[in-house]
Amino acid sequence: MHALRIECKKLRYLIEFFAGLFPANEIALLSRYLKKLQDNLGEFNDLCIQQEYLLSLAAELPGEGPPAHQTILAVGSLIGALDDKKRRVKEAFAHTFAGFVAPAIQQLVEALFTYQRMRRTT
């Protein structure tokens, strides 16, 4: 999902850079869908990184006894909460991605970026 996020970011930058060559409303619509997808993927990535950090932190905690156990339990609870949120974000991805690949958006992409259109405008 992280690799997809990076590719979405590249595509969005290209679209925004060349936006002046295309109808503003159509490019804005495409950019909004792409940003929504990118935001979803970014949130998922951030949650993964936070979980990994907490896991590495828990592995480095020194000590024995009740204080150490309480700390590990607290970190475990945080990791569980992040996991719940990550699951919800991943479920939201399906909806967000479906919006991005919807026939209307795909037709818009084709209309904007096909070679035939480019030839007609030059």
Secondary structure, 3 states (H helix, E strand, C coil): CHHHHHHHHHHHHHHHHCHHHCCHHHHHHHHHHHHHHHHHHHHHHHHHHHHHHHHHHHHHCCCCCHHHHHHHHHHHHHHHHHHHHHHHHHHHHHHHHHHHCCHHHHHHHHHHHCHHHHHHHC
